[in-house]
Amino acid sequence: MSLGDCNLQPKVPIRAFLDLSSLPCVPLSKPVELLRLDLMTPYLNTSNRQVKVHVCKSGQVTAIPFWYQMYLDDDIRLDTSSEVSHWKQAAVVLDPPIQVQTGEELVLQVQHHKSNVSITVQR
């Protein structure tokens, strides 16, 4: 099959394996908890919830970055937001981006079922 000069870029809403510290990004809010999973009771790990995010800086929201923190016991924690870790972050890319102002509140609709996570923005 010849595709010639076609520019095929599939729209993939989630970008994985990002190093946010190396990207030219500006946080427009403080981090918020999106999900809390209990790995000892996986059958309870299905959720559909709304998360309110307070905008701390005006700008254009182009993505919702996320990472995880896993508490293995009281003293051992795996944190994929750390710059020193080989683990990386991921992000939901917004197309089109959303313009926000300081003081606004965005509502994220977060759905989790088995290994699938979906994050959408409501205004």
MARTORMAR-213308 format. One record per residue (C-alpha): residue number from 1; chain; y, x, z. Coordinates in nm, 2 decimals, decimal comma. Example, Ala and Ser with C-alpha at 12.3 -4.5 7.8 and 13.67 -1.06 7.14 Angstrom:
// MARTORMAR-213308
R | 1 | A | -0,45 | 1,23 | 0,78
R | 2 | A | -0,11 | 1,37 | 0,71
***
This chain:
// MARTORMAR-213308
R | 1 | A | 0,00 | 0,00 | 0,00
R | 2 | A | 0,34 | 0,14 | -0,09
R | 3 | A | 0,63 | 0,02 | 0,12
R | 4 | A | 0,89 | 0,22 | -0,08
R | 5 | A | 1,22 | 0,26 | 0,10
R | 6 | A | 1,16 | -0,03 | 0,34
R | 7 | A | 1,29 | 0,04 | 0,69
R | 8 | A | 1,04 | -0,13 | 0,90
R | 9 | A | 1,13 | -0,13 | 1,27
R | 10 | A | 0,93 | -0,38 | 1,47
R | 11 | A | 1,12 | -0,55 | 1,75
R | 12 | A | 0,95 | -0,44 | 2,07
R | 13 | A | 1,12 | -0,58 | 2,37
R | 14 | A | 1,00 | -0,31 | 2,62
R | 15 | A | 1,04 | 0,06 | 2,58
R | 16 | A | 0,81 | 0,26 | 2,80
R | 17 | A | 0,81 | 0,63 | 2,91
R | 18 | A | 1,19 | 0,67 | 2,94
R | 19 | A | 1,36 | 0,93 | 3,14
R | 20 | A | 1,67 | 0,74 | 3,24
R | 21 | A | 1,83 | 1,06 | 3,38
R | 22 | A | 1,84 | 1,21 | 3,03
R | 23 | A | 1,99 | 0,90 | 2,86
R | 24 | A | 2,37 | 0,82 | 2,83
R | 25 | A | 2,35 | 0,51 | 3,04
R | 26 | A | 2,59 | 0,37 | 3,30
R | 27 | A | 2,45 | 0,15 | 3,58
R | 28 | A | 2,63 | -0,19 | 3,59
R | 29 | A | 2,45 | -0,31 | 3,91
R | 30 | A | 2,26 | -0,17 | 4,20
R | 31 | A | 1,88 | -0,17 | 4,18
R | 32 | A | 1,71 | -0,49 | 4,28
R | 33 | A | 1,34 | -0,57 | 4,36
R | 34 | A | 1,19 | -0,76 | 4,07
R | 35 | A | 0,83 | -0,79 | 4,18
R | 36 | A | 0,61 | -0,71 | 4,49
R | 37 | A | 0,24 | -0,68 | 4,43
R | 38 | A | -0,04 | -0,65 | 4,68
R | 39 | A | -0,31 | -0,44 | 4,52
R | 40 | A | -0,56 | -0,55 | 4,79
R | 41 | A | -0,54 | -0,91 | 4,67
R | 42 | A | -0,50 | -0,89 | 4,29
R | 43 | A | -0,58 | -1,26 | 4,25
R | 44 | A | -0,25 | -1,34 | 4,42
R | 45 | A | -0,05 | -1,12 | 4,18
R | 46 | A | 0,08 | -1,38 | 3,94
R | 47 | A | 0,44 | -1,48 | 3,98
R | 48 | A | 0,73 | -1,65 | 3,81
R | 49 | A | 1,06 | -1,59 | 3,99
R | 50 | A | 1,43 | -1,57 | 3,95
R | 51 | A | 1,62 | -1,26 | 4,06
R | 52 | A | 1,99 | -1,26 | 4,10
R | 53 | A | 2,18 | -0,94 | 4,00
R | 54 | A | 2,54 | -0,88 | 4,11
R | 55 | A | 2,74 | -0,70 | 3,84
R | 56 | A | 2,93 | -0,41 | 4,00
R | 57 | A | 3,09 | -0,27 | 3,69
R | 58 | A | 3,21 | -0,44 | 3,37
R | 59 | A | 3,04 | -0,34 | 3,05
R | 60 | A | 2,77 | -0,42 | 2,80
R | 61 | A | 2,42 | -0,48 | 2,92
R | 62 | A | 2,19 | -0,33 | 2,65
R | 63 | A | 1,87 | -0,30 | 2,86
R | 64 | A | 1,71 | -0,39 | 3,19
R | 65 | A | 1,55 | -0,06 | 3,32
R | 66 | A | 1,26 | -0,08 | 3,56
R | 67 | A | 1,02 | 0,14 | 3,75
R | 68 | A | 0,78 | 0,11 | 4,04
R | 69 | A | 0,74 | 0,24 | 4,39
R | 70 | A | 0,38 | 0,24 | 4,52
R | 71 | A | 0,32 | 0,27 | 4,89
R | 72 | A | -0,02 | 0,42 | 4,94
R | 73 | A | 0,02 | 0,43 | 5,32
R | 74 | A | 0,31 | 0,48 | 5,57
R | 75 | A | 0,37 | 0,84 | 5,46
R | 76 | A | 0,27 | 0,85 | 5,09
R | 77 | A | 0,48 | 0,69 | 4,82
R | 78 | A | 0,47 | 0,72 | 4,44
R | 79 | A | 0,82 | 0,65 | 4,29
R | 80 | A | 0,85 | 0,66 | 3,91
R | 81 | A | 1,23 | 0,65 | 3,93
R | 82 | A | 1,24 | 1,01 | 4,06
R | 83 | A | 1,38 | 1,27 | 3,81
R | 84 | A | 1,13 | 1,53 | 3,95
R | 85 | A | 0,82 | 1,31 | 3,88
R | 86 | A | 0,63 | 1,33 | 3,56
R | 87 | A | 0,61 | 0,95 | 3,58
R | 88 | A | 0,89 | 0,78 | 3,38
R | 89 | A | 1,07 | 0,45 | 3,36
R | 90 | A | 1,07 | 0,16 | 3,12
R | 91 | A | 1,33 | -0,09 | 3,00
R | 92 | A | 1,35 | -0,43 | 2,84
R | 93 | A | 1,59 | -0,40 | 2,55
R | 94 | A | 1,84 | -0,68 | 2,50
R | 95 | A | 1,91 | -0,78 | 2,15
R | 96 | A | 2,19 | -0,88 | 2,13
R | 97 | A | 2,35 | -0,70 | 2,43
R | 98 | A | 2,54 | -0,91 | 2,69
R | 99 | A | 2,90 | -0,84 | 2,79
R | 100 | A | 2,95 | -0,87 | 3,17
R | 101 | A | 3,24 | -0,84 | 3,41
R | 102 | A | 3,26 | -0,71 | 3,76
R | 103 | A | 3,17 | -0,98 | 4,01
R | 104 | A | 2,95 | -1,18 | 3,77
R | 105 | A | 2,60 | -1,26 | 3,85
R | 106 | A | 2,31 | -1,24 | 3,61
R | 107 | A | 1,99 | -1,42 | 3,67
R | 108 | A | 1,67 | -1,25 | 3,56
R | 109 | A | 1,36 | -1,46 | 3,50
R | 110 | A | 1,07 | -1,24 | 3,59
R | 111 | A | 0,72 | -1,34 | 3,50
R | 112 | A | 0,40 | -1,14 | 3,59
R | 113 | A | 0,05 | -1,23 | 3,50
R | 114 | A | -0,23 | -0,97 | 3,51
R | 115 | A | -0,10 | -0,66 | 3,33
R | 116 | A | 0,19 | -0,84 | 3,16
R | 117 | A | 0,55 | -0,84 | 3,28
R | 118 | A | 0,83 | -1,04 | 3,11
R | 119 | A | 1,19 | -1,01 | 3,20
R | 120 | A | 1,46 | -1,23 | 3,04
R | 121 | A | 1,83 | -1,28 | 3,12
R | 122 | A | 1,98 | -1,62 | 3,20
R | 123 | A | 2,36 | -1,66 | 3,24
***
